[in-house]
Amino acid sequence: MQKIKTALLSYGMSGKVFHAPFLNFHPGFELLGSWERSKKLIHQDFPSVKSYATMEEILEDDVDLVVVNTPVETHYEYAKKVLLAGKHALVEKAFTTTVTQAQELAALAKEKGLKLAVFQNRRWDSDFKTVQKIISDNVLGEIVEAEFHFDRYNPILSPKQHKETANSGAGILKDLGPHLIDQALCLFGLPQFVFADIRITREHSLVDDYLDVLLYYSNFRVRLKAGFFVREAIPSFVVHGKKGSFLKARGDVQEDELKLGMKPNLDTWGTESSDKKGFLHTEINGDIVKEYIPTLQGNYYDFFDGVYNAILNDKPEPVTAQDGVHVMQIIEAAIQSSAQKKGVDLQN
């Protein structure tokens, strides 16, 4: 199998937890190393790879793919440098800080004939995949409304300075927001209209930490919520149709297991606990059905496999740059809506 030589632009949590384990496990990738500015940590996990002192060293090396997993406000600058150097790019969420930046990167990748993917890994969460199947199987009938949550109880400010300093990439809307927005767009496409309430709720916080975004579609609505003061969480996925409802708790185990140092596999990886099954209450062929639905297996490996096939077999990226543009359109509309306290029409 031909190897895609890959380098990371940082080896913090995202590099160590979300990227390196899968790049190392997938037979189609060769992890060359990571740019490390101060702490030299990658050799603790991968002794034979390189610790690059500068980004320029990576761009001058025999690298095929660069993972831009640095703070959000740097994504545009670094991804542009990667593409101009003739390398394929995988960019963390949020893709950029503005729609204009996202569109420019998408156009540049197309002009250069390069692949540009956005790391929206939550499409491969076990919980979301299960919700996606319930909707595609049409067991709820015509959808009336859906509500997705990414809730936490954590009133303490993050020790990561780039997350809590006011900058163009900070805040919950560009941190957890892209997960929720991408999942909604993956299921339902672009809405017609956006209304949003973006707030600061934690003491001494300088960045937004609460979001409530309402997406208006022609015949249904989708509400997206995230915050840091939810001590008792409600189901993270609630979908109501004209025949029934489906409720599912957020139960994907991949992030927690990766943080514990567990290694991915193709058999049991991403298997939720049975007590996290979603509940279906609907009508099928005239019969009322109430049952717990087994959760599908999640696996971020499938995302990386999609990147491999995009680069080596010229397939579409698993999450395209245009997908990233669409998420940024919702984010910009949400910011405008919240500031003006009115809805924003996406059709104009």
N, C-alpha and C positions, 0 to 999 in steps of 0.2 A: 504494500500500500504506500502510495506517494505521501510523503510527510509535508505538512504545512509548518514551516519554521515560524514560531510565534514568540513575541516578547510582550511583557507587561510594562505599563508606565508607572506602576507602583506596586508594592507588596505589603500593603496594609490589609485591612480586613477583607475587602472585596477580592484582592488578588490571591490572598491565602485561602479564603473560604470558598468563593464562588467560581474562580477561574482556574487557578493552578491544578486543583484536583481533577477536573475534567479534561484539561489540556494534557495532563500527564496520563490519564486513564485511556483516553480515546487514541486508538492506534494510528489515526491520521494526522496527529499533531506532534510536533517536537517543541517542547518548551525550551527556548534558548536562554531566557533569564528575565530580569526585571531591572528597571531604572530604580535605584535606591539612593536617596538624597543624603540621609544621615544614618539611620539604623540599617545595618546590613543583616537582614534576617532570612533571605531566601535560601542561603546555603545551609541553614539548619534543617530545611525540608528537602532541598534538592542540591546536594553538594557539588554536582558536576556542572551546574548551569552558571551563567555569567551574572555578575552584579554590575550593571552599567552605571557609570558615574554621571553620564549626561544623556539627554534624549538624542542628541546628535550621534552619539556612539551607536545607538539602536538603529537610527535611520541610515547610518553608513554601513551597518552590518548586513549580512546575507539573511535578512528577515523578510518573510512573506506577509505576515499579519501582525498588526500592532493592536493591543487591547488598551484603549483609552479609559482607564479606570481611576482617574484623578478627580479632584473636586469639580463640581458641575460648571463653575465659572471658567474653568480651563478647557472644557471639552471642545469648544469651537476652535480655539487657537491650536491645540495639539492635534485634533483630527485633521485640520487643514494641512498642517505640516506633514502628517503621515501620508495623506493622499498626494500632496505635491512631490513627496519623495518616491512615489510609485508603489506604495505599500497598501494592501487591503487594511481596512479598519473595522474594529468592533468597539463601539462606544457605549459606555454605561449610561443609564438613565440618570437624570433627565438628559435627553439627547444634546440639547444646547440650552441657552438661556432665552432665545427669541426665535420666532418663526423665520425671520429673515436669515439668521445664521443656519438654521436647519435646512432651509431651501438651498442656500449657497453650497453647503456640504453635499447635499444630494445631487445637485447639478455638477459639481466638481468631480464626484465619483463617476458619474455617467460619462462625463467628458474624457476622463482618464481611462475608462474601461475597467474600473476597480470595483470591488465589492465593499459595501458599507452597510453594516448591520448594527442594530440597536439592541442592547442587552436587556430585553424585557422578559426576564426568566420566569416571571410569575405566570405566564401562559402555560408553563409546564408544572405548575403546582398541582398536587393531587386534588385539592378541593375545587379549584377552578375548572380543571378538566372534567370533573364530575358534574358541575353546574352546566358546563358547555354541552355535555352529552344529554342531560335532561332537556335542555332547550332544543337541541337539534333533533331529539326524538319526538318532539311536539306533544309530550304527554300532559302539558299544562294548557294546551290550547293557545289561542291568540294571547300574546303577552300584553298585560295591562300596565304593570310596573315592576321595577327591580330596584333593590337597594343593596349596595356593596359597602362594607366597612373595613377599615384598617385601623382598628382601635388599640390603644395601649393605656396603661396607667404608669406614667413616668413623669412626674412634675419637675424632676431635677434636670437642669441644663446639661447638654452633652459636653464632655471634656474635649471633644474635637472642635477646635477653634473655628474651622471653616464652616461648621454646621450652625454655629451660634452667632457669628459675626455677620452683620447686615451686608450682604453682597448679592449680586445678580443671580447666584445659584443656590442661595440658602433658603431654608424654610420648608415646611411640610408639603406645600403645593408642588415643589420640585424634588421632593424626597420620596414620600409615600404616594403623592398624587399621581405620578406617572404610572405606577402599578395599577391603581384603580381605573384611571382613564384608559390605559391601553387595554385592560380586560374588557371594559365596556365597549370600546370601539371594535375590538376583536369579535365580540358577539353581535353588536348591533349596527356597526358602521358609524359614520359621522352624524351627529344630531343637527337639527335645524336651528336650535336656539340654546343659549347657555345662561343660567342664572347662578350666582355664587355668593357665598358669604365666607370670606377669608379673615381670620382673626388671630390675635395674640392672647393666649389665656394663662401662660405660665408667668409667675413673678420674675421680673428682671429679664424676660426674654426680649431679644431685639429682632426676632424673625417670626413669621407666621407659624403657628403650631396647631391650628384648627381649620378644617375645611369642610364645607358643605356645598357641593356642586350638583345642580339639577340640570340634567340633559333632557331637552324637549325633542321627542320624535313625533311623527305625525299622529300616531295612535297610542303611544305609551310614553312613560317617563322613566328615567333612570337616575337615582340619587346616589351620590358618592360621598362618603363621610370618613374623616380621620381626625383623631385628636389624642391628647395625652392624659385625659382625665376620665377614662372609662375603666373603673375598677371592676365592674361586673359587666362583661361583654354580652351583647345579644348576638344572634347568629350573624356571621359576616356576609353571608349571601342569602338574600331573600328575594324570591321571584314569584310573582303572582300572575296567573293567566286566567282566562275566562272559564277554564275547567278545573284548575287547581293551583296548589302552591308547593314550592320546594324551599326548605330551609336547610342551610348548611353552615356549620361552624368552620372557622379557619383552622385547619388541622394539619397542613403540610409539615412534614418533619425534616425536610432536607436541610434548611439553614441550621437548625439546632444540631443535627447530626454532623454537619460539616464543621461547625464550631468546636465540636468535641473531637475533631480529628478523624472521624470515620471516613472511609474511602468509598466512593461510589462503585456500584456494580450494575449489571443488567438484569438481575433476577429479583432481588428483594428490595432494592433501593427505592426510596420514596413511598414506602408502604405505611399508610396511616394506621393508628390504633383503631380497633373496631368500634370503640365507644364514640368515635367522631363521625359516624355515619350520618348522612343527611336524611331529612324526613320529607317524604312525599305524601301529599294528601290531594287526590285528584279523582277524576272520573274517566274510566277507560271502558269503552264498549258498553256503556250504561251501568257499569258497576262502580261503586265508590271504593277507592283504594286508599288505604293508609298503611304505609310500610317504610321501613328504614332501608335506604339504598346503599349498597357497598360502595366504598370510595375507590375510584380508579387510581392506579399507581401513577405517581409523579416521577419525573426524571429530567433534570436539566441536561443530561447527556444528549437528549434528543435535539435541544437547541444547538449544541456544539456540532452534532452530526449534520444539522442543517447548514451551519456555516461551512463545514467541510465540503459538502456537496455544492454549495453555492460557488466556492472558489475553484474546486477541482473539476466539477461537472457543469459549471455555468448554470446552476439552478438559481431561482430567486432566493434571496436571503430569508431566513426564518422569521425575522422581523426587519422589514425594509426601512431604508431611509425615509421613504414616503410615510410609512407608519409613524416614524419619529416626528415628521412634519405635522401630521394630524394631531398627535398628542400635544405638541407645542401650540397648535391653534386653539385647542381647548384651554390650555394653561393661560395663554394670553387673554382669551375671552373671559376666563374666570377672574383674572386680575382686574380687567376693565369693568366687569360687572360688579365686583365687590366694591371697587373704588367709587363707581357712579351710582351704586345701589339701584341698578336696573338691569334688565336682561340684554343680552348681546345676540344679534342675529348673525349666524354664520353664513347665511346664503348671500350676503352682500359682499 
